[in-house]
Amino acid sequence: MQTNTPSRSTIRLTRRGRMALIATGAVVAGTAVAVPLLTLQDEEEKKPASLVIPEGWRAAQVYEAVDKALELPAGTTRKSLAKANLKLPLDAEGNPEGYLFPATYPLAEGTTPEGLLTAMVDTANKKFNGAPIAAGAQRNAMNVYQAVTIASIVQAEAATKEDMGKVARVIFNRLERGMPLQMDSTINYALNRATLKTTLDDTRIDSPYNSYQRMGLPPTPIDNPGEEAVRAAISPTPGDWLYFVTVKPGDTRFTADYAEHQRNVAEFNAQQKSQSQSQSPVR
């Protein structure tokens, strides 16, 4: 969501069981009668057969989920990055954010964090480096890593799949006009949180992910986008929009007029205040 109109300047694109303890053939002394001796219920939960990575999860969430799925101490997967030898773009500088592709990954006996991370990155490379995505990125005068970075913002900001193309167009329009992106999602990433409420102090934080003060794209993706978001990033919906805000679920408003955007933001703030008051306990 954007809140103000910055000055114009030039910019280029830069880099979201049962235990089988059943004695089925036990023989009673002196007879040939087979009787069951014991059946025990295994009270432990079965390990999951697969790991689902949802669209829009950040790398930190993926690491935590892998640790949990493989029953490893917290932080194990993050530490395994050093020896995983992931095939990432040079622009990533070893950071897999954006390339831990959202999908379902099987968990077999002996599965390791390195193996899962490799599978995610390999899947991302197959998806992103194919003709449609790579050609689409080139068509928009950017590389694939920049396209994935835009897709990660689209994934975080768009309320619906239908809005993804419009959000992508806002990003392109702002970059082309030399405007900072002013996306709350990048602030949330910098502060390691997820919220709809961004304060003035938040927009002043010293971070390369502060798209209110820094020009161009953030230095890395801010999450791991799905295919719909990536497609939106290379084929944005035609339009002149520069601002958008989701006033309420199902009602995201896009506009090129700042005064209209201010009215939409005021309506959003009123909605938030009303919800906050309705949820406050009665004293």
C-alpha positions in Angstrom: 0.0 0.0 0.0 1.3 3.5 -0.8 0.7 6.6 1.2 2.3 9.6 -0.5 3.6 10.9 -3.7 7.4 11.3 -3.9 9.4 13.5 -6.2 10.1 12.2 -9.6 13.6 11.1 -10.6 15.2 8.6 -13.0 15.8 5.0 -11.9 16.6 1.7 -13.4 15.3 -1.7 -12.2 17.5 -3.2 -9.5 17.7 -6.2 -8.1 7.7 -12.8 -0.7 0.1 -47.5 14.3 -0.2 -49.4 15.5 3.0 -51.2 16.7 3.2 -54.7 15.4 3.7 -56.2 18.8 1.2 -58.9 18.2 2.4 -62.4 19.1 0.3 -64.1 16.4 1.8 -67.5 16.6 2.6 -67.9 20.3 2.3 -71.5 21.4 0.9 -72.5 24.8 3.0 -75.2 26.5 1.7 -78.7 25.9 -0.8 -77.6 23.2 -0.8 -76.5 19.6 -3.3 -73.7 20.1 -2.1 -70.3 18.8 -3.4 -67.3 20.9 -2.7 -63.6 20.6 -0.7 -62.4 23.6 -0.5 -58.6 23.2 -1.5 -55.7 21.1 -0.1 -52.3 21.8 -1.3 -49.0 20.3 1.5 -46.8 19.3 0.6 -43.5 20.8 3.3 -41.5 18.9 2.1 -39.6 15.9 3.2 -40.9 12.5 5.7 -38.8 10.8 4.3 -36.9 7.8 4.9 -38.4 4.4 5.3 -35.0 2.8 6.0 -31.3 3.5 3.8 -28.6 2.0 5.3 -25.2 1.5 2.6 -22.6 0.9 2.9 -19.7 -1.5 4.3 -16.6 0.1 6.2 -18.2 3.0 9.4 -16.5 3.9 12.6 -18.6 4.0 12.6 -18.4 7.8 9.2 -20.1 7.9 10.4 -22.8 5.5 13.5 -23.5 7.7 11.2 -23.8 10.7 8.8 -26.2 8.9 11.7 -28.4 7.7 13.1 -28.6 11.3 9.7 -29.6 12.6 9.0 -32.1 9.8 12.3 -33.9 10.2 12.2 -33.6 14.0 15.4 -31.7 14.2 16.6 -29.1 16.7 15.4 -25.5 15.9 17.9 -23.8 13.6 19.3 -27.0 12.1 18.0 -26.3 8.6 19.2 -22.7 8.5 22.7 -23.9 9.6 22.7 -26.5 6.8 22.7 -23.8 4.1 26.4 -23.6 4.2 26.8 -27.2 3.0 23.7 -27.5 0.8 25.5 -26.1 -2.3 22.3 -24.6 -3.7 22.3 -23.6 -7.3 21.2 -20.0 -6.9 21.6 -17.0 -9.2 24.7 -14.9 -8.6 22.5 -12.0 -7.6 21.2 -14.0 -4.7 24.6 -14.1 -3.1 23.8 -17.4 -1.4 20.4 -16.3 0.0 17.7 -18.7 -1.2 14.8 -16.3 -0.4 12.5 -16.4 -3.4 13.8 -19.8 -4.6 12.4 -22.2 -2.0 9.6 -23.0 -4.4 6.1 -23.5 -2.8 5.1 -27.1 -3.5 4.6 -30.5 -1.8 7.8 -32.4 -1.1 8.0 -36.1 -0.2 9.7 -37.0 3.1 11.4 -40.4 2.9 13.5 -42.2 5.4 16.9 -40.4 5.5 15.6 -37.1 4.1 17.9 -34.3 5.1 17.5 -30.5 5.3 20.1 -30.2 2.5 18.1 -32.6 0.3 14.8 -30.7 0.8 16.4 -27.3 0.2 18.0 -28.6 -2.9 14.7 -30.0 -4.2 13.0 -26.6 -3.6 15.7 -24.6 -5.4 15.9 -27.1 -8.3 12.2 -26.8 -8.7 12.4 -23.0 -8.7 15.1 -23.1 -11.3 13.0 -25.3 -13.6 10.0 -23.1 -13.2 11.8 -19.7 -13.5 14.4 -20.5 -16.1 12.0 -22.0 -18.6 11.1 -20.1 -21.8 7.9 -18.3 -20.5 9.4 -16.8 -17.4 12.9 -16.1 -18.7 11.5 -14.6 -22.0 8.9 -12.6 -20.1 11.6 -11.1 -17.8 13.8 -10.2 -20.8 10.7 -8.6 -22.5 10.4 -6.3 -19.5 14.1 -5.4 -19.5 14.9 -7.3 -16.4 16.6 -10.5 -15.4 14.9 -13.5 -13.8 16.0 -12.6 -10.3 14.4 -9.2 -10.6 11.2 -10.8 -11.9 11.1 -13.1 -8.8 11.7 -10.2 -6.5 8.8 -8.3 -8.1 6.7 -11.5 -7.8 7.5 -11.8 -4.1 6.1 -8.3 -3.5 3.0 -9.2 -5.6 2.5 -12.4 -3.6 2.6 -10.4 -0.4 0.5 -7.4 -1.5 -2.2 -8.9 -3.7 -5.4 -9.8 -1.9 -6.6 -12.1 -4.7 -5.1 -13.7 -7.8 -7.2 -11.3 -9.9 -5.3 -8.4 -8.2 -1.8 -9.7 -8.8 -1.5 -8.3 -12.3 -2.6 -4.9 -11.1 -0.2 -4.9 -8.2 2.6 -5.8 -10.6 1.6 -2.9 -12.9 1.7 -0.5 -9.9 5.3 -1.7 -9.3 6.3 -1.2 -12.9 4.6 2.2 -13.2 6.4 3.5 -10.0 9.8 2.2 -11.2 9.3 3.8 -14.6 8.4 7.1 -13.0 11.3 7.2 -10.6 9.0 6.7 -7.6 9.9 4.6 -4.5 7.7 1.5 -4.3 6.4 2.4 -0.8 5.2 -1.2 -0.2 4.3 -2.1 3.4 5.2 -5.7 2.7 8.9 -4.8 2.4 8.7 -3.0 5.8 7.2 -6.1 7.3 10.0 -8.2 5.9 12.6 -5.9 7.3 10.9 -6.0 10.7 10.2 -9.8 10.5 6.5 -9.4 11.0 3.1 -9.5 9.2 0.6 -6.7 9.8 -1.7 -4.3 8.0 -0.6 -1.4 10.3 2.4 0.5 9.2 3.3 3.6 11.2 5.2 6.7 10.2 8.1 5.5 12.4 8.1 2.2 10.5 8.7 4.0 7.2 11.8 5.6 8.7 13.7 2.5 9.6 17.2 2.1 8.3 17.0 -1.0 6.1 17.7 -1.9 2.5 14.2 -3.3 2.5 12.6 0.1 3.4 11.0 0.8 0.0 9.6 4.1 1.4 13.1 5.6 1.5 15.1 3.4 -0.9 14.6 3.6 -4.6 14.2 0.5 -6.8 13.6 -3.0 -5.8 14.6 -4.5 -2.5 18.0 -6.4 -2.6 16.3 -9.8 -2.5 12.8 -11.3 -2.8 10.8 -10.9 0.4 9.1 -14.3 0.3 8.8 -17.4 -2.0 6.2 -16.6 -4.6 4.1 -19.1 -6.5 3.6 -19.4 -10.3 0.6 -17.0 -10.4 2.6 -14.2 -8.9 5.6 -14.8 -11.2 3.3 -14.8 -14.2 1.9 -11.5 -13.0 5.4 -10.1 -12.6 6.3 -10.7 -16.3 2.8 -9.9 -17.7 1.3 -7.1 -15.6 -2.2 -6.0 -16.3 -2.3 -2.8 -18.5 -3.2 0.3 -16.5 -1.9 3.6 -15.2 -2.3 2.9 -11.5 0.2 4.2 -9.0 -1.6 3.5 -5.8 -3.7 0.7 -4.2 -5.2 -0.2 -0.9 -7.4 -3.0 0.2 -10.2 -1.2 2.0 -11.8 -4.4 3.2 -11.7 -8.1 2.1 -12.6 -8.3 -1.6 -12.4 -4.5 -2.1 -8.9 -3.5 -3.3 -8.9 -0.1 -5.0 -6.4 0.9 -7.7 -6.0 4.5 -8.9 -3.6 6.9 -10.6 -5.0 9.8 -8.6 -3.4 10.6 -5.3 -6.4 12.5 -3.9 -8.6 9.5 -4.6 -6.1 7.2 -3.0 -6.1 9.4 0.1 -9.8 9.0 0.3 -9.5 5.2 0.0 -6.8 5.1 2.7 -9.1 7.2 5.0 -11.8 4.6 4.4 -9.4 1.8 5.1 -8.3 3.5 8.4 -12.0 4.0 9.4 -12.6 0.3 8.7 -9.6 -0.7 10.9 -10.7 1.6 13.7 -14.3 0.2 13.6 -13.0 -3.4 13.7 -10.7 -2.6 16.6 -13.5 -1.0 18.6 -15.8 -3.9 18.0 -13.2 -6.4 19.1 -12.4 -4.4 22.3 -13.7 -6.1 25.5 -16.6 -4.4 27.2 -15.5 -2.7 30.4 
